[in-house]
Amino acid sequence: MIEDKNSQRTSLSELGEFGLIEHLTKGFVSKNSSTLKAIGDDAAVLDFSGKQVVVSTDMLIEGIHFDLSYVPLKHLGYKAVMVNLSDIYAMNAKATQITVSVAVSNRFPLEALEELYEGIALASRLYDVDLIGGDTTSSKLGMIISITVIGEATKEELVYRNGAKTNDLLVVSGDLGGAYMGLQILEREKEVFKVNPNNQPDLDPYTYLIERQLKPEARRDIYQLLKDLGVKPSAMIDISDGLSSEVLHLCKQSGVGCRLYEDKIPLDPQVISSCEEFSIDSTMVALSGGEDYELLFTVAQEDYSKIKANPNLTVIGHIVPKSEGVHLVTRGETFIPITAQGWNAMK
């Protein structure tokens, strides 16, 4: 399992809150013209020149959302940013700034937070977002990370969850279930490690799945892809809690029903083989797994010819009147009502 690589331990109390913030954020450089003032004052200053501003916040708590026995801190920092950026891309908007707040117990030295911020910095560079502020404080419960992301879009570009119409096509980016199966593999190897700490797991056959869990990528590319294809979604949501939950959210907000076809759900071969290994139904993994951070959206039927040949997009169903309900159509053509079996943060 993951070993502590910190040969040096610098107590956070040596720096103090403001010294810690200055130390962790000294390498961040603003790239967006809308960032007038970032870190260093009482508040950040932004100018979006008349564009619509979109804001989203997410919180990750140790023991609930991540397990540091197998999650490297650099990966955690990167993933924490991705989780938030995904919400902005689900609005068909461009992410521009983030704030990062971290609470840690005294078991974390400075070197651990440096590693966390390395991941945050990498995500910020690759996705062209500016770190403009945040907070640090102490915690009695391990590590807590809260990130707020700010984005921009024109009024015409924004896409909400409530625009799906009868006969629209239901489309998903990428493939599903990989993050959940990556989690199952990591949890299994953790239990093996408990029994025999000298046992080194062979994770090579599961590389894609592990990466989907530990280092997911938000789908910034889909905005530009759809724009280039001349397609604007009628409704959109990101898949963080599982396909079933997101389909139900989209249908409820739009006041419609849906037919989701089991044989159309995109699955990576590693997902299929690992599901067989764990004796888990791959369809249920795709419906309930969550943390894939793909985008689920609807488009008008006349746009089908524009998206049908694109390897990044899969049509998995279509919208029907609300009176017809929300159903999964199985390979045997049986209609099964879809219920929200995905992640529930309150359970």
N, C-alpha and C positions, 0 to 999 in steps of 0.2 A: 504494500500500500504506500501512500504518499508519506515521505519522510520530511521532517523539519529541516529545511536547508539553511536556516538562519544560524550561522556560526557566531554571529554577534547579536547581542540583545541590548538595545538602547531603550531605556524606560521613557514612555511618553511624557512623564512628569518633568523630564529634563528640558523639554522644549516648551511646554505650556501650550494652550490652545492656539494662540496666534502664531507662535513659532512653528507649530506643527502644520498649520494650514499653509504658511509660507513655504515650508520645506517640501511638502507634498505637491504643491501646485506651481513651483518655480519654473518647470519646463513646459508648461502649457502656453501655447501661442494662439491668439484669436485669428480666425480666418474669414469670418463672415462680416460683411459690411454693416449688417444690422447690429453688430456688437460695438457699441460706443464706449462702454466702460465695463470691464469684467471684474476680476477679483481685485480687492485692495481698498474698497470703500464700503460705506454702510449698505449700499445696494448696487446691483448692476443696472446699467442703462442701455436700453435697446431702442432701435428705430426701424420700424418695418415699412415705412413709406406707403402707408395706406393699404397694405396687404392684411389679410385675415391672420390672426395669431391663434395658434392651437397649443394647448398645454396639457400634459399628462404626467401623473406621478405614480410610482410603484415602489413598494417596500419589500425587501428580502430579509428574512429573519433566520438566524442560525438555528438549526434543529427543526425548522418548519419548511423552509425553502431550499436549504442547502446543508450538506454534511461535510465539514472540513477534513474528515478522515480520508476522503477521496476527491475532494474538490480543491485544486490548487488555487491559491489566492489570486494569482494573475488571471486565471480563467474566470474566477468569480467576478472580478472587476469588469472584465470584458462582457460577460453575460449580463451583468446588472445594467449595463448601458444598452445592450441589445433589447432586453425586455421592454425598455421604455421607448426606444426608437421605433420598435414595431408598432406601437400604438399610433404614432404620428404617421407612419407610412400607410396605416389602415385608414387614415383620413384623406389619402391621396395628397399629402402635404410633404414639404421638405423640412427635416429636422435641422435646427441651426444652433441651439444652445442647450446645455444641461447644467443643473446644480446637483451637487453630491453631498449628502449628509451621512456621516458614519458614527455609530456608537459602538464602543468596544470595551470589553472588560480588561482588567490589568494583566491578563495572561498574554495579551498581544503586545509585543515590542514594536518599536518604530520600524524595524526591518520588515515586519509582517504587513504593515500599512503601505510601506514602499512597494511591496510586491502587488498588493491590491491596486494601487494607483498606477502601476505599470500597465495593468490590463485596461483600466479606465482610459489611460493616455493613448494606448494602441487603438482602442475603439474610436476615440475622439478623432484621431488622425485619419483613420481609414474611412470614417463616415462623415468627415468634415463638419464636426460640431465643436462648439467652443465651450469649455468649462468656465462658467462665469460666477460661481459662488457655491455656497453650501454651509455645512456646519459640522463640527466634531464635538463629541461629548462622551461621557463614560457610561458603561452599561454593566449591570449585574448578571445579564443573561447571555453573555457571549457577544456576537457581532450582529449589528443591525445596519442595513444599508438602505437609504431612501434616495431615489433619484427622481428629479423633475426634469422633463424635457420640454423645450419650447420649439415650435416650428412655425412655418409660414406657408401661405397659399393664397392664390387669388380666389375670390368668391366663386368663380366659375369652375375652379379645379376641385374644390372640396367635395368629398363623398361621405355621406352619412350611412348609418345602418338602416334607415327607414325608407329607402327609395326603391326597393325591389318591387317589381310588378309581375302580374300573372303572365306566364309564358317566357319570362326572362330565363336565361341559362345560368346555372350555378357552376362557378368555376373556382378551382383551387390552384395555387402556385406550388411547385415542388412536389414533395412526397410526404407522407404522414406516418407517424408511429415510431420513427427512429429515436426520438428523444426519450420516449418511455422505455423502449427496449434497452437503450443505453443505460438508463437508471437501473433496470432490473439486473443487468450484468454487473454494474458497479456494486450494487447491494449484495449480490451473490458472492463476489470476490471479497467483499468486506467480511462476510461471515466466515469464509474459508480462512482469511487472514487471522481472524480471532482464534481459530482452532490451531493454526500453524503459522506463526508469524514469519517463519523462514520460507514459506511457500511464495514464490513469485508468480503472479497470474500471467497467463498468455492472452493478451488482449488484441493481438494482431488480427484475428478473424473478425473483430468487432470494431475496427477503427472508425468506420463511418458512424456507427451508432453512438460510440463514446463521444465523438466530436459533436454530434447533434445534441447531446445532453450537456456536455461541459462547455462547449464553445459554439453556440448557435449563431447564425447570421440573420439579422433582420433584412427583409426583402426590399431594400431601397431601390433595387433595379426594376421592380415591377412598375413603379410610377413612370419611369422613362420608357420602358417597354411598351406599355399601353398607349402612352402618348405617341410614340413612333408608329404604332399600329393604327392610330386614329380611333381608339376605343376609350370611352369614359364609362366606368362602372356605374350602375344605378344604385348599388349599395355595397358596402365593404366592411369587413371586420378581420382582426388578426386571430390566428388559432393559437391561443395560449392555454385554454382550459379544456381542449378536446373538441373534435369536429362536431360531435352531437350538441354540446352546449352552445357552440358558436352558431350553428344552423338555427337552433331554437331562438337565440337572441335576435338574429337577423330577421327571422320570420315574424317574431312577436313585434319588433319595432316597425316592420313594414306592413303588418296586418295581412300576412299571406300564409299559404301552406307551401309544402315542398315535397318533391319526389327525389330522394337521394339513392343512386344506384350502387349497390355493393360492388359489382364487378368493374366499376369505373374508378373506384378509389385508388389513387396512385400509391404503391408500396415499393420501397427499395428491396432488392433481393436479400440483403442482410436482415431486413425486418422480417421477411417471410421465413428465412431459415432459422432465425433466432426464436421466432414464435413457435416453430415446430419443436425446437430444442426445449423450450420452456413449457410446451403443451398449452399455449395460449392462442386463442382465436385472433388472427391478424386483423379482422374487421373490427372487433371490439377494441383492439389496441389503437387503431386509427380513430375510432369514434370517441374513445375515452381517455387516451393517453395524455394529450396536452404537451405544452412546451415545444411544439414544433416551430412556432413563430412564422408560419406560412400565412398567406393572405387568402381569405375566402371572400368571393365577391360575385355579383350578378351582372350580366350584360344582356342587352337586347338580342333577340334571336338573329336579327339581320347582321350582327357583328360576328356571327359564328365563323364565316369564311375568313375573317381577319385573324382569328386566334387558333383555328383548328390544327394548323401545322406547327405551332410553336411548342418546342419541347419543355418549356418552363410552365406551361399552363395545361390543365386538364378539365374538361367539362364533366362534372360528376352528377348532374341532375338538372332539374328545372323547377320553376316556381308555378304553383297552382293556386286557385282560390283558397282563402282561409278555411272555408267550409269543408274542404277535402283533407285537411289535416297535414301533419308533417310525418312522413313515412320513409323508412328504408325499404327499398325494393331489393330483395335478396336475389342471389343467383338462380334460385328456384322460382322466382317471380312471386314470392310471398310478400305481402305488405305488412311491415312491422312498425308500429308507432315509435318514433324516436323520443327518448327521454334523456334528460340531462344527467349523464353518467360521468362527466368529466370532473376536473379538479374543483373542489369546494373549499375555499380558504377558511370557512367557519367550522369545518369538521376536523 
